[in-house]
């Protein structure tokens, strides 16, 4: 293995001492896709490691080349090791982040993720520069600093301040599948932000609750022969549902076992909708839930919808949007819905729901 130093080429590094992998530093680097990793491995096996790996000279911590090092170590490929000197971790972290902007063709969401990682670095640097005078800054000056930071982040990511704010909201509230789609450029920041912010059916409790129309409950009851449990409900909603047992927001249905025939109109906000759908799948596969009728938005691209489809036998796509009700509010849904059936009474479900929309049977892949 050859070694050299970026700052002083007479400083020969002892390769036998190795280089340290710092998990925090490594997390600052956008991960490669499987396709990118495969291509990198092919290039290294064919051409060797052409570009040097970079480390922090004082700490012997790797700054750039984590994927190349892992592949080279696996196949015994030699690589060149060079070093850069930094005064502290913040300087090293800033170098890692800035270096990534010029290394790959990043999608807008990836650039924003990378830029947002600069925020705590800049904050720490600003605190160092302010020293003990931090408490003397007037509020207006602190607000101005925050505004300047947003401008710097937007400029570094090459997007508007509004786009930075939307992406930050998505990072806090969207599911993992949505974020991956954004990283691959398969959807847009504006589209996913709009989905997260649009009004929809929330949990069956609290200010934003909406209740299921009686005709859907009647057909669910006809299909299953009754409703033993509504795991995301309220006393008001259950006057229509008529479940033998309900869990309210205060009960937290995720913390209890589910049994029998379930009707579920879950909380639609993340991460609750994902958690409730995964809970239903788990309870059905374990045999605790014998049948279920689930009413959700027809968000067929989401991970939670695919989880439901993995156990569903049939699905009804209602004609028009479901007019959820509330004693004090008027419903104006902005998205269509789907009713999924889990169980063996497929023909009964199709007969009960056929007048509400198109019923489709779900084909299962043979093992």
N, C-alpha and C positions, 0 to 999 in steps of 0.2 A: 504494500500500500504506500503510495507516495503522499507526502505532506508538504504544505507550504503555508505562508501567512500573508494575508492581504496587505497588512500594514507594515510588515517587516519581513521581507523574504529571507533574511538570514536567520530568522527565528524558526528553527526546524522543530515541528511538533513530534512528540513521542507517540506514535500510533498505538503502541502496546498498552498505553494507559486508557485507551478507549474514549468514548464520548458519551455524555450523559443525556438521556431522553427526559425532558421536563414535560409532564402532562399538561400543565397550564400553557406552556409555549406551543406544544403540539396542537392544542385545542383552538388556537388562534388561526390555524391554517384551514381553509375550506377543504373538506374531504374530496378525494377523487371519486368519480363514478366507477362502477365495475369495468366499463368499457375503457375509461382512461387508464385504470390500473393495468388492465390487460395489455393495452398498447405500450405503456411504459415498460412493462416486463419484457415484451418482445424486443423493444429497442435496446434495452440493457443487455439482453442475451446476445443480440446481434452485434452491437457496436461497442459494448462496454460502457462504463460510466464516464461520459465525456466531461460533464460539468462537475466542478468540485462541490462537496458538501461544506456548508458554512457553520462554524460554531463560535460561541462567545468565548474568547481566549481566556479570560480570567476565571471562568467557571467550568470550562470544557462542556458547555451545554449546547446541544444541537439547535441551530436556528432555522436552517433550511436544508431539505433533502431527506426528510423522514421516510417517505415512501421508497426513495432510491436506496437508502441505507438498508431498509428491511429486505428489499429484493436482493441487493448485493450480498448481504449476510447470508441469505437463504441459499444462494448459488455460488458463494465464494468468489464474487467478482470484486476486483480491486477498485478502490475509489480514492480520489484526491481529497484531502481535508485541509481547509483553510480557515483562518480565524479573523474575527473582528473584535475590537476592544470597545467596551461600554462601561459607563460609570455606575449604572445600576440596572435593575430589572425593567424599570419603566422604559428606559432607552432601548433596551434589547427588545421588549415587546413591540414598541413602536416600529422598530426596524422590520420585525417579522411581518407586521400587518401591512406596512407600506410596500414591502418587497413583493407581497402577493398581488397587489394591484397590477404590477407590470409583468407578472409571470404567466397569467392565464387569461383566456377570453371569458371573463365572468359575465353572467347574466345580471340584469339590474338588481334583483333581489339579493344575489350573492355579494354584489358590490356594497349594497346597503348593510348587510350583515357584517361585512368586513369593516365598513366605516364605523358602525356602532361599537365595535370592539375598541375603537380609538377613544371613545368617550371617557371611560374610567382612567385611561392613560393620561389624557389631557387634563382631567380633573386633578389627578395626583400631582402632575407637573405644576398646575396653577396653584395648588395648595402650597407646594414647596416655595414658589416664587413669592407668595403672599406672606409667608412666614407667620408671625404672631399677629399680623394686622388684620386677619380675617374678620374679626368681630367689629372692626372699625368701618368696614365697607357698608355704605347705606344700601337699603333694600333695592333701590332703583338701579344701583350699579351691579348688584348681584343678578337682577333680572336681565340686565343688558348682557352680562357675561353668558347667561343661559341662551339668550337669543343668538349671540355670536357663535356659540358652540353648535347650535342647530345649523347655522349658515355654513360653518366649516364642514360639518358632517355631510350636508347636502352637496357642497362643492366637491368634497373628496369622492363621494359616490357618483357624482355627475348626474344628480337628480334634483328635483325641487324640494323645498322644505316640506310641502304638503305630502309628497311621496314618501319622504323619510318618516313622517308621522304615521302614515297609513301602514307602512311596512313594520314599524315598531309595534303598532297595535296587533298586526297579524302575528308577529313573533310571540306575543304574549297570549293570544287567544285562539289561534288556529290549530288544527290538529297536525300531526307529523306528516301525513300524506299530502296535505295542502302545501306545506312548506317545501316538500320535495318537488312537487309540481312546479312551484315558483322557481326553485333553484335550477330546474331543467328548462325553464322558459316555456312550459306547457300551459300556463295561465298567466294572468296579469295581476299586479298588485291592486289596481283599482277594482277589478272584478271580485277578487277575494275579500277585499275590505268591504265592498258593498254587500256581499253575502253575509258577512259577520254582523254588519250594522243594521240590516233590514229587519223590520218587524216580523216576527214569526211566533209560533206556539211556544211558549216558555213552559217552565215547570208548572204543575198543577197546584201552585200555591204562590202567594205573594202578589204584588201589584200587577205583574204582567201575565197572570194566569188566564188561560182560555180553556173552555170546556168542550168536550166532544159532543157533536149533535146526536140526538136520540136515535136517528135512523141507523147510524153506524153501530151504536151499542146494541140495538135490536138485532142486527144481522150478526154481530159477533156472538151474541147469546144464542141465536138460532144455530150457528155453526158449531159452537162448543158445548151447547146444552146448559150453559150457565157460566158465571164468572166467579172464580174463587178468590182472585187477588187482583187488585190494581196497585202496583208498587210505586206509582208517582201520582198521587191523588190528593183530594181534600174532601171534607164533608159535603161541601156544596156540589162538587163534581160527582160524588158518589150517589147523590139523589137520582141522577140519571143512570149512572153505570150500574149501580146495584150490586157491587162486589161484596162477597161475604167478608172479606178483609181488605183493608187499604193501608198503605204507608203514606204519610204526609211528608212534607219537607222536614218537619221537626223529627219525625221518626227516622228519616234517612234510610230508604229502602235498600240502599246498597250494602247496608250493614246487617241485613237479615236474610234468612233463607227464603226462597220463593217456592211455592208448591201449587200443584193442580193446574187449573185453567186460568190463564193470565190474559187480561186486557191491559195494554200499555200505550199511553200517549205520553212519551217521555219528555223531560226537559230538553229543549232544542238547542240550548247554548252549550258550547264546549267548556270544559271537558265532560260535562254531565251526560250529554247524549251518547258519547262514545262509551262511557262507563256503564250506563243503563243497558245499552244494546249488548255489550260484551257480557254483562251479568245475565241477561236473558239467554244468550247462546250457551253460556256455561251451565246454567241451571237446567236447560232443556237437555243438553248432552249428558248431564249427570242423572237424568231421569226424574228430577224433582218437579219440573214443569212438564205437563203432559200435552198441553196445547197452548197456543198463544195467538192473539190477534194484536198487531202493532200498527199504530197510525203515526206516520212520520212525514216530513217533507220528502219529495221525490228527488233527493240529492244523490243520484245514482253514482256520482263520482267519488263519494266519500268512503273512508275506511269503515265507518260504522254501518253504512248501508250494505256494503259487501259482507260485513260480518253477519248481518241479519239474513242476507240472501244465502249464506252458506248453510243455514238450517231451514230456510223457508221452503214450503211445498208449493205455494201459489202466491200471487200478488195481484191486487186490484188497483188499477190506475183510474181514479174517479174522473168522470166527465165534469170539467170545471173545478174550481178550487173549493175546498171544504170550508163551509161557513161556521167556524167555531163560535161559541157563544159565551157571553158573560152577562150577568144581571145588570151591570152598570156601564158596559161599553159595547160598541158596535165593531164587529170584526171586519177587517179589510185585508185578507191575506194576499201577499205578493208572490206566492210560489205555489205550484201544484203539490199534491200530496200522493202518498201511496199507502195502501193497506196490505200488510204482509201477514200471511197465515203460516203458522208453524204447527204441524201435526199431521194426522193421517186422514182426516175427514175432508179431503181435497174437493170431492164432488159437492159436499155440503157447503163448503165455503163458496165455490163457484156459483152454486144455485142461489145462495143468500145474497151475494154481492153483485150478481150480473146486471142488475138494473141500475147500479150506481156508476158503472164504468166498465172498462175492458179488464177481464180476468185472464191472467197468463199463468200457465203451469211452469214450475221451475224444474228444469232438467238437471239431474245430479250426475256428476262425473263418476264413472264406475272405477272402483279401486283396482 
